[in-house]
């Protein structure tokens, strides 16, 4: 059975096992909330390509390593401190990270066998990228899903422009701009999850997937479904109607004005959240989600690769909103980013438009072969 697991190089940060027809991947970086490194992305890609070609493997499941005595995390995103350091020194591995991560996202969405994401706990950013393409997205009452990139002066990438755009109404704009975390009930209602398994059943579910050899893909899915239950009560319809009233405005300034005119705590808190974000990168984010409604996954990932290049390089690292956002959140931790400009009224529309001009000719794009 050893030849079913190719050599891995991420120093134990990706664990692979085979149980009957099931290939099981564990993200094993619990001290970092199982955030993805470039080595982890490469190991996941190697495993999935290997298992796609092996008839012995009929299904794949991925989960996050447990954190002893702490709340669980599926995957909290990418290694943002690495982004900050690499941007400052001009490390080409920064570009490699995003190119290879987006390739992995595309591979998961197009994986030829059932791919099951066991999304217990924190599922943010890069964690959404390796789960939203799953055939079965399994949530628990501890699941917290978010695309929080605007909080670091970035935009929702890893296919976020594609899968957030598919949420009903203008929920995608709200999730993208605010970075708001949502629980299982809302996630399932809004198309970001499929199945709810209570936390009390989670240990049993993982043990069952590992215990007896899985005979078929259908058996693997049945092992999950027999533990499924109704998600905790939520009122996503009312929430979506409220979101649509404000986030359906055509421009960012209109969204803020609409929230300011509303006389309720939710609108005030939402507006305050937006006022803490980078005005320029919110404008980029809003345009991405709205373009995403007309894009294929492959075209969206190509666009996101353009955008992430510009996020670090259009102004250079000393003036990059993304580098500044990471500095404030994860490096100096002063939580006081100095956005340039500081207000939505001062956003340069020409600069926003420049984000959407690819730095590569079409025949030389790093993701040119995605289909």
Short mmCIF file of the C-alpha atoms (twelve columns), coordinates in Angstrom:
data_MODEL
# 
_entry.id   MODEL 
# 
loop_
_atom_site.group_PDB 
_atom_site.id 
_atom_site.type_symbol 
_atom_site.label_atom_id 
_atom_site.label_alt_id 
_atom_site.label_comp_id 
_atom_site.label_asym_id 
_atom_site.label_seq_id 
_atom_site.Cartn_x 
_atom_site.Cartn_y 
_atom_site.Cartn_z 
_atom_site.pdbx_PDB_model_num 
ATOM 1   C CA . UNK A 1   0.000   0.000  0.000   1 
ATOM 2   C CA . UNK A 2   3.008   2.361  0.393   1 
ATOM 3   C CA . UNK A 3   3.059   3.142  -3.324  1 
ATOM 4   C CA . UNK A 4   -0.364  4.748  -2.853  1 
ATOM 5   C CA . UNK A 5   1.308   7.563  -0.905  1 
ATOM 6   C CA . UNK A 6   3.947   9.504  -2.848  1 
ATOM 7   C CA . UNK A 7   6.933   11.067 -1.066  1 
ATOM 8   C CA . UNK A 8   5.942   14.207 0.850   1 
ATOM 9   C CA . UNK A 9   8.212   17.100 1.703   1 
ATOM 10  C CA . UNK A 10  6.340   19.392 4.112   1 
ATOM 11  C CA . UNK A 11  8.081   18.114 7.277   1 
ATOM 12  C CA . UNK A 12  4.979   16.362 8.547   1 
ATOM 13  C CA . UNK A 13  2.661   19.320 7.954   1 
ATOM 14  C CA . UNK A 14  0.639   17.148 5.572   1 
ATOM 15  C CA . UNK A 15  -0.224  13.642 6.744   1 
ATOM 16  C CA . UNK A 16  -1.587  11.065 4.320   1 
ATOM 17  C CA . UNK A 17  -3.168  7.687  4.978   1 
ATOM 18  C CA . UNK A 18  -5.141  5.161  2.968   1 
ATOM 19  C CA . UNK A 19  -8.061  3.224  4.418   1 
ATOM 20  C CA . UNK A 20  -9.521  0.864  1.851   1 
ATOM 21  C CA . UNK A 21  -10.563 3.058  -1.068  1 
ATOM 22  C CA . UNK A 22  -10.321 6.285  0.953   1 
ATOM 23  C CA . UNK A 23  -7.347  8.621  0.812   1 
ATOM 24  C CA . UNK A 24  -7.279  10.792 3.927   1 
ATOM 25  C CA . UNK A 25  -5.321  14.064 4.156   1 
ATOM 26  C CA . UNK A 26  -4.698  15.785 7.493   1 
ATOM 27  C CA . UNK A 27  -3.485  19.381 7.595   1 
ATOM 28  C CA . UNK A 28  -1.001  19.080 10.449  1 
ATOM 29  C CA . UNK A 29  0.021   22.555 11.465  1 
ATOM 30  C CA . UNK A 30  -2.227  23.045 14.502  1 
ATOM 31  C CA . UNK A 31  -0.050  25.707 16.141  1 
ATOM 32  C CA . UNK A 32  -0.806  27.923 13.110  1 
ATOM 33  C CA . UNK A 33  -4.484  26.908 12.869  1 
ATOM 34  C CA . UNK A 34  -3.451  24.594 10.016  1 
ATOM 35  C CA . UNK A 35  -2.684  27.580 7.766   1 
ATOM 36  C CA . UNK A 36  -1.183  26.589 4.430   1 
ATOM 37  C CA . UNK A 37  2.501   26.906 3.594   1 
ATOM 38  C CA . UNK A 38  3.885   26.514 0.071   1 
ATOM 39  C CA . UNK A 39  5.271   23.093 1.027   1 
ATOM 40  C CA . UNK A 40  1.796   21.995 2.195   1 
ATOM 41  C CA . UNK A 41  0.235   23.181 -1.058  1 
ATOM 42  C CA . UNK A 42  2.802   21.191 -3.018  1 
ATOM 43  C CA . UNK A 43  2.210   18.044 -0.960  1 
ATOM 44  C CA . UNK A 44  -1.579  18.292 -1.298  1 
ATOM 45  C CA . UNK A 45  -1.227  18.771 -5.039  1 
ATOM 46  C CA . UNK A 46  1.083   15.757 -5.354  1 
ATOM 47  C CA . UNK A 47  -1.281  13.573 -3.319  1 
ATOM 48  C CA . UNK A 48  -4.384  14.556 -5.266  1 
ATOM 49  C CA . UNK A 49  -2.732  14.065 -8.645  1 
ATOM 50  C CA . UNK A 50  -1.400  10.680 -7.536  1 
ATOM 51  C CA . UNK A 51  -4.737  9.552  -6.134  1 
ATOM 52  C CA . UNK A 52  -6.674  10.799 -9.169  1 
ATOM 53  C CA . UNK A 53  -4.648  8.373  -11.286 1 
ATOM 54  C CA . UNK A 54  -4.904  5.378  -8.933  1 
ATOM 55  C CA . UNK A 55  -8.034  3.229  -9.313  1 
ATOM 56  C CA . UNK A 56  -7.569  1.889  -5.771  1 
ATOM 57  C CA . UNK A 57  -8.491  5.334  -4.429  1 
ATOM 58  C CA . UNK A 58  -12.167 6.093  -4.989  1 
ATOM 59  C CA . UNK A 59  -12.653 9.042  -2.619  1 
ATOM 60  C CA . UNK A 60  -10.579 11.601 -0.719  1 
ATOM 61  C CA . UNK A 61  -11.293 13.354 2.577   1 
ATOM 62  C CA . UNK A 62  -9.387  16.272 4.100   1 
ATOM 63  C CA . UNK A 63  -9.463  17.510 7.689   1 
ATOM 64  C CA . UNK A 64  -7.481  19.700 10.060  1 
ATOM 65  C CA . UNK A 65  -5.355  18.323 12.889  1 
ATOM 66  C CA . UNK A 66  -6.902  18.744 16.324  1 
ATOM 67  C CA . UNK A 67  -5.602  21.379 18.724  1 
ATOM 68  C CA . UNK A 68  -5.350  19.851 22.173  1 
ATOM 69  C CA . UNK A 69  -7.551  21.678 24.645  1 
ATOM 70  C CA . UNK A 70  -8.512  24.331 22.092  1 
ATOM 71  C CA . UNK A 71  -11.277 24.964 19.592  1 
ATOM 72  C CA . UNK A 72  -10.771 23.108 16.295  1 
ATOM 73  C CA . UNK A 73  -9.454  24.612 13.074  1 
ATOM 74  C CA . UNK A 74  -9.841  23.123 9.615   1 
ATOM 75  C CA . UNK A 75  -7.580  25.721 7.982   1 
ATOM 76  C CA . UNK A 76  -7.209  29.410 8.808   1 
ATOM 77  C CA . UNK A 77  -5.800  30.461 5.440   1 
ATOM 78  C CA . UNK A 78  -2.295  31.105 4.148   1 
ATOM 79  C CA . UNK A 79  0.937   32.017 5.888   1 
ATOM 80  C CA . UNK A 80  0.560   35.803 5.849   1 
ATOM 81  C CA . UNK A 81  3.811   36.499 7.716   1 
ATOM 82  C CA . UNK A 82  5.599   34.741 4.854   1 
ATOM 83  C CA . UNK A 83  3.759   37.030 2.408   1 
ATOM 84  C CA . UNK A 84  5.005   40.100 4.286   1 
ATOM 85  C CA . UNK A 85  8.613   38.943 4.449   1 
ATOM 86  C CA . UNK A 86  8.713   37.694 0.856   1 
ATOM 87  C CA . UNK A 87  7.248   40.939 -0.483  1 
ATOM 88  C CA . UNK A 88  9.902   43.030 1.244   1 
ATOM 89  C CA . UNK A 89  12.843  40.995 -0.073  1 
ATOM 90  C CA . UNK A 90  11.415  40.317 -3.537  1 
ATOM 91  C CA . UNK A 91  11.307  36.557 -2.992  1 
ATOM 92  C CA . UNK A 92  9.910   34.852 -6.142  1 
ATOM 93  C CA . UNK A 93  8.396   32.204 -3.861  1 
ATOM 94  C CA . UNK A 94  5.624   34.725 -3.139  1 
ATOM 95  C CA . UNK A 95  4.384   34.469 -6.718  1 
ATOM 96  C CA . UNK A 96  4.921   30.710 -6.678  1 
ATOM 97  C CA . UNK A 97  2.715   30.432 -3.593  1 
ATOM 98  C CA . UNK A 98  -0.297  32.027 -5.258  1 
ATOM 99  C CA . UNK A 99  0.206   30.325 -8.622  1 
ATOM 100 C CA . UNK A 100 0.428   26.894 -7.009  1 
ATOM 101 C CA . UNK A 101 -2.351  27.559 -4.496  1 
ATOM 102 C CA . UNK A 102 -4.758  28.615 -7.242  1 
ATOM 103 C CA . UNK A 103 -3.778  25.545 -9.270  1 
ATOM 104 C CA . UNK A 104 -4.625  23.408 -6.245  1 
ATOM 105 C CA . UNK A 105 -7.996  25.159 -5.898  1 
ATOM 106 C CA . UNK A 106 -8.736  24.422 -9.570  1 
ATOM 107 C CA . UNK A 107 -7.672  20.791 -9.144  1 
ATOM 108 C CA . UNK A 108 -10.037 20.336 -6.199  1 
ATOM 109 C CA . UNK A 109 -13.013 21.854 -8.042  1 
ATOM 110 C CA . UNK A 110 -12.326 19.488 -10.955 1 
ATOM 111 C CA . UNK A 111 -11.221 16.410 -9.003  1 
ATOM 112 C CA . UNK A 112 -12.568 13.293 -10.751 1 
ATOM 113 C CA . UNK A 113 -13.482 11.458 -7.537  1 
ATOM 114 C CA . UNK A 114 -15.552 12.477 -4.503  1 
ATOM 115 C CA . UNK A 115 -13.518 14.957 -2.464  1 
ATOM 116 C CA . UNK A 116 -14.931 15.495 1.024   1 
ATOM 117 C CA . UNK A 117 -13.986 18.516 3.146   1 
ATOM 118 C CA . UNK A 118 -14.456 17.970 6.892   1 
ATOM 119 C CA . UNK A 119 -14.795 21.638 7.843   1 
ATOM 120 C CA . UNK A 120 -14.867 21.522 11.639  1 
ATOM 121 C CA . UNK A 121 -13.879 24.782 13.334  1 
ATOM 122 C CA . UNK A 122 -12.182 27.744 11.650  1 
ATOM 123 C CA . UNK A 123 -12.427 27.732 7.827   1 
ATOM 124 C CA . UNK A 124 -11.001 30.950 6.479   1 
ATOM 125 C CA . UNK A 125 -9.299  32.221 3.336   1 
ATOM 126 C CA . UNK A 126 -7.113  29.431 2.002   1 
ATOM 127 C CA . UNK A 127 -9.228  26.973 3.998   1 
ATOM 128 C CA . UNK A 128 -12.215 28.004 1.902   1 
ATOM 129 C CA . UNK A 129 -10.087 27.533 -1.201  1 
ATOM 130 C CA . UNK A 130 -9.415  23.872 -0.418  1 
ATOM 131 C CA . UNK A 131 -13.001 23.163 0.648   1 
ATOM 132 C CA . UNK A 132 -15.422 25.050 -1.601  1 
ATOM 133 C CA . UNK A 133 -14.641 22.803 -4.576  1 
ATOM 134 C CA . UNK A 134 -15.493 19.675 -2.575  1 
ATOM 135 C CA . UNK A 135 -18.269 17.333 -3.662  1 
ATOM 136 C CA . UNK A 136 -19.346 17.198 -0.002  1 
ATOM 137 C CA . UNK A 137 -18.683 20.102 2.389   1 
ATOM 138 C CA . UNK A 138 -19.314 18.913 5.931   1 
ATOM 139 C CA . UNK A 139 -19.853 21.487 8.700   1 
ATOM 140 C CA . UNK A 140 -20.338 21.325 12.461  1 
ATOM 141 C CA . UNK A 141 -21.726 23.708 15.071  1 
ATOM 142 C CA . UNK A 142 -18.114 24.794 15.626  1 
ATOM 143 C CA . UNK A 143 -17.614 25.784 11.979  1 
ATOM 144 C CA . UNK A 144 -16.793 29.433 11.334  1 
ATOM 145 C CA . UNK A 145 -16.513 30.257 7.632   1 
ATOM 146 C CA . UNK A 146 -15.062 33.538 6.389   1 
ATOM 147 C CA . UNK A 147 -13.141 35.247 3.635   1 
ATOM 148 C CA . UNK A 148 -11.430 37.886 5.820   1 
ATOM 149 C CA . UNK A 149 -8.853  39.157 3.321   1 
ATOM 150 C CA . UNK A 150 -10.059 42.773 3.248   1 
ATOM 151 C CA . UNK A 151 -8.927  42.932 6.883   1 
ATOM 152 C CA . UNK A 152 -5.321  42.723 5.653   1 
ATOM 153 C CA . UNK A 153 -5.727  44.945 2.618   1 
ATOM 154 C CA . UNK A 154 -6.203  42.068 0.206   1 
ATOM 155 C CA . UNK A 155 -9.275  40.660 -1.595  1 
ATOM 156 C CA . UNK A 156 -11.066 37.284 -1.316  1 
ATOM 157 C CA . UNK A 157 -8.912  35.067 -3.515  1 
ATOM 158 C CA . UNK A 158 -8.542  31.241 -3.848  1 
ATOM 159 C CA . UNK A 159 -11.615 31.319 -6.094  1 
ATOM 160 C CA . UNK A 160 -13.562 33.663 -3.823  1 
ATOM 161 C CA . UNK A 161 -14.530 35.852 -6.742  1 
ATOM 162 C CA . UNK A 162 -16.210 32.764 -8.202  1 
ATOM 163 C CA . UNK A 163 -17.843 31.027 -5.237  1 
ATOM 164 C CA . UNK A 164 -18.902 34.172 -3.341  1 
ATOM 165 C CA . UNK A 165 -20.491 35.485 -6.537  1 
ATOM 166 C CA . UNK A 166 -22.716 32.385 -6.551  1 
ATOM 167 C CA . UNK A 167 -24.248 33.192 -3.153  1 
ATOM 168 C CA . UNK A 168 -27.858 34.421 -3.399  1 
ATOM 169 C CA . UNK A 169 -28.536 38.103 -3.958  1 
ATOM 170 C CA . UNK A 170 -25.736 40.302 -2.688  1 
ATOM 171 C CA . UNK A 171 -24.605 38.047 0.143   1 
ATOM 172 C CA . UNK A 172 -21.328 37.573 -1.739  1 
ATOM 173 C CA . UNK A 173 -20.565 41.301 -1.664  1 
ATOM 174 C CA . UNK A 174 -21.310 41.421 2.071   1 
ATOM 175 C CA . UNK A 175 -19.104 38.438 2.880   1 
ATOM 176 C CA . UNK A 176 -16.303 39.716 0.643   1 
ATOM 177 C CA . UNK A 177 -16.237 43.308 1.883   1 
ATOM 178 C CA . UNK A 178 -16.766 42.721 5.605   1 
ATOM 179 C CA . UNK A 179 -14.975 39.378 6.050   1 
ATOM 180 C CA . UNK A 180 -17.836 38.377 8.349   1 
ATOM 181 C CA . UNK A 181 -17.682 34.819 9.727   1 
ATOM 182 C CA . UNK A 182 -20.819 32.706 9.368   1 
ATOM 183 C CA . UNK A 183 -21.970 29.497 11.020  1 
ATOM 184 C CA . UNK A 184 -23.180 26.226 9.521   1 
ATOM 185 C CA . UNK A 185 -26.851 27.130 9.085   1 
ATOM 186 C CA . UNK A 186 -26.212 30.272 7.061   1 
ATOM 187 C CA . UNK A 187 -23.357 28.654 5.128   1 
ATOM 188 C CA . UNK A 188 -25.562 25.781 3.974   1 
ATOM 189 C CA . UNK A 189 -28.456 28.094 3.095   1 
ATOM 190 C CA . UNK A 190 -26.171 30.354 1.074   1 
ATOM 191 C CA . UNK A 191 -24.478 27.541 -0.851  1 
ATOM 192 C CA . UNK A 192 -21.155 27.413 1.021   1 
ATOM 193 C CA . UNK A 193 -21.770 24.084 2.752   1 
ATOM 194 C CA . UNK A 194 -23.717 20.875 2.155   1 
ATOM 195 C CA . UNK A 195 -24.081 18.789 5.314   1 
ATOM 196 C CA . UNK A 196 -24.168 19.442 9.055   1 
ATOM 197 C CA . UNK A 197 -22.775 16.902 11.533  1 
ATOM 198 C CA . UNK A 198 -23.111 17.865 15.220  1 
ATOM 199 C CA . UNK A 199 -19.847 18.398 17.082  1 
ATOM 200 C CA . UNK A 200 -20.864 15.582 19.415  1 
ATOM 201 C CA . UNK A 201 -20.662 13.209 16.422  1 
ATOM 202 C CA . UNK A 202 -17.424 14.551 14.973  1 
ATOM 203 C CA . UNK A 203 -14.931 12.334 16.787  1 
ATOM 204 C CA . UNK A 204 -17.046 9.309  15.908  1 
ATOM 205 C CA . UNK A 205 -17.219 10.390 12.257  1 
ATOM 206 C CA . UNK A 206 -13.447 10.711 11.889  1 
ATOM 207 C CA . UNK A 207 -12.911 7.439  13.762  1 
ATOM 208 C CA . UNK A 208 -15.398 5.667  11.485  1 
ATOM 209 C CA . UNK A 209 -13.609 6.906  8.374   1 
ATOM 210 C CA . UNK A 210 -10.353 5.532  9.764   1 
ATOM 211 C CA . UNK A 211 -11.570 2.378  11.524  1 
ATOM 212 C CA . UNK A 212 -12.969 -0.075 9.010   1 
ATOM 213 C CA . UNK A 213 -11.626 -0.227 5.443   1 
ATOM 214 C CA . UNK A 214 -13.849 1.922  3.237   1 
ATOM 215 C CA . UNK A 215 -15.191 -0.348 0.506   1 
ATOM 216 C CA . UNK A 216 -16.400 2.268  -2.000  1 
ATOM 217 C CA . UNK A 217 -16.951 5.972  -2.519  1 
ATOM 218 C CA . UNK A 218 -20.623 5.386  -1.779  1 
ATOM 219 C CA . UNK A 219 -19.684 3.810  1.550   1 
ATOM 220 C CA . UNK A 220 -17.525 6.822  2.433   1 
ATOM 221 C CA . UNK A 221 -20.371 9.231  1.684   1 
ATOM 222 C CA . UNK A 222 -22.805 7.047  3.638   1 
ATOM 223 C CA . UNK A 223 -20.457 7.102  6.638   1 
ATOM 224 C CA . UNK A 224 -20.846 10.882 6.660   1 
ATOM 225 C CA . UNK A 225 -24.537 11.071 5.817   1 
ATOM 226 C CA . UNK A 226 -25.685 8.654  8.508   1 
ATOM 227 C CA . UNK A 227 -24.371 11.139 11.092  1 
ATOM 228 C CA . UNK A 228 -25.861 14.214 9.427   1 
ATOM 229 C CA . UNK A 229 -28.524 16.294 11.135  1 
ATOM 230 C CA . UNK A 230 -30.397 19.542 10.618  1 
ATOM 231 C CA . UNK A 231 -28.175 22.585 11.023  1 
ATOM 232 C CA . UNK A 232 -28.823 24.850 14.029  1 
ATOM 233 C CA . UNK A 233 -31.711 27.237 13.501  1 
ATOM 234 C CA . UNK A 234 -30.845 30.419 11.621  1 
ATOM 235 C CA . UNK A 235 -32.800 33.045 9.736   1 
ATOM 236 C CA . UNK A 236 -30.738 33.409 6.577   1 
ATOM 237 C CA . UNK A 237 -33.658 34.673 4.501   1 
ATOM 238 C CA . UNK A 238 -34.211 37.719 6.714   1 
ATOM 239 C CA . UNK A 239 -30.462 38.337 6.855   1 
ATOM 240 C CA . UNK A 240 -30.175 38.107 3.072   1 
ATOM 241 C CA . UNK A 241 -32.998 40.618 2.577   1 
ATOM 242 C CA . UNK A 242 -31.253 43.086 4.884   1 
ATOM 243 C CA . UNK A 243 -27.924 42.523 3.141   1 
ATOM 244 C CA . UNK A 244 -29.486 43.038 -0.301  1 
ATOM 245 C CA . UNK A 245 -30.970 46.407 0.712   1 
ATOM 246 C CA . UNK A 246 -27.503 47.827 1.286   1 
ATOM 247 C CA . UNK A 247 -25.005 45.728 -0.667  1 
ATOM 248 C CA . UNK A 248 -27.017 45.871 -3.869  1 
ATOM 249 C CA . UNK A 249 -25.951 49.507 -4.266  1 
ATOM 250 C CA . UNK A 250 -23.857 49.884 -7.424  1 
ATOM 251 C CA . UNK A 251 -20.893 51.648 -5.796  1 
ATOM 252 C CA . UNK A 252 -18.961 51.397 -2.548  1 
ATOM 253 C CA . UNK A 253 -19.944 54.921 -1.507  1 
ATOM 254 C CA . UNK A 254 -23.591 54.018 -2.034  1 
ATOM 255 C CA . UNK A 255 -23.267 50.977 0.226   1 
ATOM 256 C CA . UNK A 256 -21.795 53.143 2.996   1 
ATOM 257 C CA . UNK A 257 -24.470 55.822 2.528   1 
ATOM 258 C CA . UNK A 258 -27.232 53.214 2.627   1 
ATOM 259 C CA . UNK A 259 -25.858 51.759 5.864   1 
ATOM 260 C CA . UNK A 260 -25.533 55.247 7.367   1 
ATOM 261 C CA . UNK A 261 -29.174 55.999 6.580   1 
ATOM 262 C CA . UNK A 262 -30.424 52.841 8.310   1 
ATOM 263 C CA . UNK A 263 -31.402 53.149 11.953  1 
ATOM 264 C CA . UNK A 264 -30.323 49.795 13.368  1 
ATOM 265 C CA . UNK A 265 -27.356 48.296 15.204  1 
ATOM 266 C CA . UNK A 266 -26.511 45.828 12.436  1 
ATOM 267 C CA . UNK A 267 -26.133 48.593 9.849   1 
ATOM 268 C CA . UNK A 268 -24.062 50.738 12.204  1 
ATOM 269 C CA . UNK A 269 -21.733 47.853 13.090  1 
ATOM 270 C CA . UNK A 270 -21.416 46.795 9.454   1 
ATOM 271 C CA . UNK A 271 -20.559 50.333 8.366   1 
ATOM 272 C CA . UNK A 272 -17.986 50.631 11.142  1 
ATOM 273 C CA . UNK A 273 -16.369 47.393 9.936   1 
ATOM 274 C CA . UNK A 274 -16.143 48.703 6.376   1 
ATOM 275 C CA . UNK A 275 -14.620 51.988 7.539   1 
ATOM 276 C CA . UNK A 276 -11.734 49.997 9.035   1 
ATOM 277 C CA . UNK A 277 -10.891 48.354 5.692   1 
ATOM 278 C CA . UNK A 278 -8.646  49.611 2.906   1 
ATOM 279 C CA . UNK A 279 -10.858 51.780 0.682   1 
ATOM 280 C CA . UNK A 280 -8.844  50.894 -2.422  1 
ATOM 281 C CA . UNK A 281 -8.934  47.154 -1.806  1 
ATOM 282 C CA . UNK A 282 -12.656 47.260 -0.995  1 
ATOM 283 C CA . UNK A 283 -13.209 48.849 -4.402  1 
ATOM 284 C CA . UNK A 284 -11.120 46.097 -6.011  1 
ATOM 285 C CA . UNK A 285 -13.059 43.467 -4.045  1 
ATOM 286 C CA . UNK A 286 -16.468 44.793 -5.050  1 
ATOM 287 C CA . UNK A 287 -15.465 44.804 -8.718  1 
ATOM 288 C CA . UNK A 288 -14.073 41.262 -8.436  1 
ATOM 289 C CA . UNK A 289 -17.277 39.773 -7.005  1 
ATOM 290 C CA . UNK A 290 -19.441 41.504 -9.578  1 
ATOM 291 C CA . UNK A 291 -17.232 40.381 -12.451 1 
ATOM 292 C CA . UNK A 292 -17.154 36.917 -10.896 1 
ATOM 293 C CA . UNK A 293 -20.842 36.369 -11.663 1 
ATOM 294 C CA . UNK A 294 -19.946 36.138 -15.347 1 
ATOM 295 C CA . UNK A 295 -16.655 34.221 -15.065 1 
ATOM 296 C CA . UNK A 296 -15.769 30.547 -15.127 1 
ATOM 297 C CA . UNK A 297 -13.651 29.281 -12.248 1 
ATOM 298 C CA . UNK A 298 -10.558 29.178 -14.476 1 
ATOM 299 C CA . UNK A 299 -11.051 32.749 -15.676 1 
ATOM 300 C CA . UNK A 300 -11.693 33.928 -12.121 1 
ATOM 301 C CA . UNK A 301 -8.483  32.303 -10.877 1 
ATOM 302 C CA . UNK A 302 -6.534  33.912 -13.711 1 
ATOM 303 C CA . UNK A 303 -8.024  37.279 -12.775 1 
ATOM 304 C CA . UNK A 304 -7.220  36.721 -9.097  1 
ATOM 305 C CA . UNK A 305 -3.625  35.879 -10.022 1 
ATOM 306 C CA . UNK A 306 -3.437  39.249 -11.796 1 
ATOM 307 C CA . UNK A 307 -4.968  41.015 -8.803  1 
ATOM 308 C CA . UNK A 308 -2.694  39.419 -6.224  1 
ATOM 309 C CA . UNK A 309 0.356   40.350 -8.300  1 
ATOM 310 C CA . UNK A 310 -0.809  43.955 -8.342  1 
ATOM 311 C CA . UNK A 311 -1.688  43.865 -4.628  1 
ATOM 312 C CA . UNK A 312 1.997   43.399 -3.839  1 
ATOM 313 C CA . UNK A 313 3.675   45.039 -6.848  1 
ATOM 314 C CA . UNK A 314 1.509   47.788 -8.372  1 
ATOM 315 C CA . UNK A 315 2.733   50.320 -5.801  1 
ATOM 316 C CA . UNK A 316 5.761   48.377 -4.573  1 
ATOM 317 C CA . UNK A 317 6.068   46.819 -1.101  1 
ATOM 318 C CA . UNK A 318 6.601   50.138 0.693   1 
ATOM 319 C CA . UNK A 319 3.142   51.377 -0.363  1 
ATOM 320 C CA . UNK A 320 1.242   48.103 -0.858  1 
ATOM 321 C CA . UNK A 321 -2.057  48.056 1.032   1 
ATOM 322 C CA . UNK A 322 -1.601  44.321 1.540   1 
ATOM 323 C CA . UNK A 323 1.883   44.612 3.024   1 
ATOM 324 C CA . UNK A 324 0.618   47.392 5.311   1 
ATOM 325 C CA . UNK A 325 -2.443  45.386 6.351   1 
ATOM 326 C CA . UNK A 326 -0.362  42.341 7.253   1 
ATOM 327 C CA . UNK A 327 2.085   44.554 9.159   1 
ATOM 328 C CA . UNK A 328 -0.715  45.988 11.286  1 
ATOM 329 C CA . UNK A 329 -2.416  42.656 11.987  1 
ATOM 330 C CA . UNK A 330 0.352   40.076 12.211  1 
ATOM 331 C CA . UNK A 331 3.788   41.734 12.368  1 
ATOM 332 C CA . UNK A 332 3.691   44.866 14.543  1 
ATOM 333 C CA . UNK A 333 0.185   43.928 15.739  1 
ATOM 334 C CA . UNK A 334 -0.786  47.543 16.362  1 
ATOM 335 C CA . UNK A 335 -4.114  46.990 14.526  1 
ATOM 336 C CA . UNK A 336 -3.781  50.477 13.079  1 
ATOM 337 C CA . UNK A 337 -3.163  50.155 9.340   1 
ATOM 338 C CA . UNK A 338 -2.331  53.381 7.529   1 
ATOM 339 C CA . UNK A 339 -4.376  53.021 4.355   1 
ATOM 340 C CA . UNK A 340 -3.533  55.190 1.335   1 
ATOM 341 C CA . UNK A 341 -5.984  56.774 0.704   1 
ATOM 342 C CA . UNK A 342 -7.842  56.639 4.004   1 
ATOM 343 C CA . UNK A 343 -11.343 57.350 2.667   1 
ATOM 344 C CA . UNK A 344 -13.584 55.908 -0.028  1 
ATOM 345 C CA . UNK A 345 -14.100 59.389 -1.484  1 
ATOM 346 C CA . UNK A 346 -10.388 59.605 -2.263  1 
ATOM 347 C CA . UNK A 347 -10.044 56.236 -4.026  1 
ATOM 348 C CA . UNK A 348 -8.410  56.609 -7.441  1 
ATOM 349 C CA . UNK A 349 -10.683 54.873 -9.947  1 
ATOM 350 C CA . UNK A 350 -7.826  54.695 -12.447 1 
ATOM 351 C CA . UNK A 351 -5.713  52.769 -9.949  1 
ATOM 352 C CA . UNK A 352 -8.585  50.354 -9.277  1 
ATOM 353 C CA . UNK A 353 -8.944  49.834 -13.032 1 
ATOM 354 C CA . UNK A 354 -5.203  49.131 -13.269 1 
ATOM 355 C CA . UNK A 355 -5.638  46.128 -10.974 1 
ATOM 356 C CA . UNK A 356 -7.781  44.510 -13.662 1 
ATOM 357 C CA . UNK A 357 -5.146  44.818 -16.400 1 
ATOM 358 C CA . UNK A 358 -3.079  41.636 -16.502 1 
ATOM 359 C CA . UNK A 359 0.688   42.069 -16.096 1 
ATOM 360 C CA . UNK A 360 1.185   39.109 -18.464 1 
ATOM 361 C CA . UNK A 361 0.288   38.469 -22.112 1 
ATOM 362 C CA . UNK A 362 -2.436  35.817 -22.341 1 
ATOM 363 C CA . UNK A 363 -0.011  33.239 -23.750 1 
ATOM 364 C CA . UNK A 364 2.428   33.809 -20.881 1 
ATOM 365 C CA . UNK A 365 -0.008  33.915 -17.949 1 
ATOM 366 C CA . UNK A 366 1.084   31.581 -15.102 1 
ATOM 367 C CA . UNK A 367 -2.403  29.988 -15.129 1 
ATOM 368 C CA . UNK A 368 -2.902  30.065 -18.914 1 
ATOM 369 C CA . UNK A 369 -3.553  26.312 -19.143 1 
ATOM 370 C CA . UNK A 370 -6.454  26.136 -16.664 1 
ATOM 371 C CA . UNK A 371 -9.712  25.192 -18.334 1 
# 
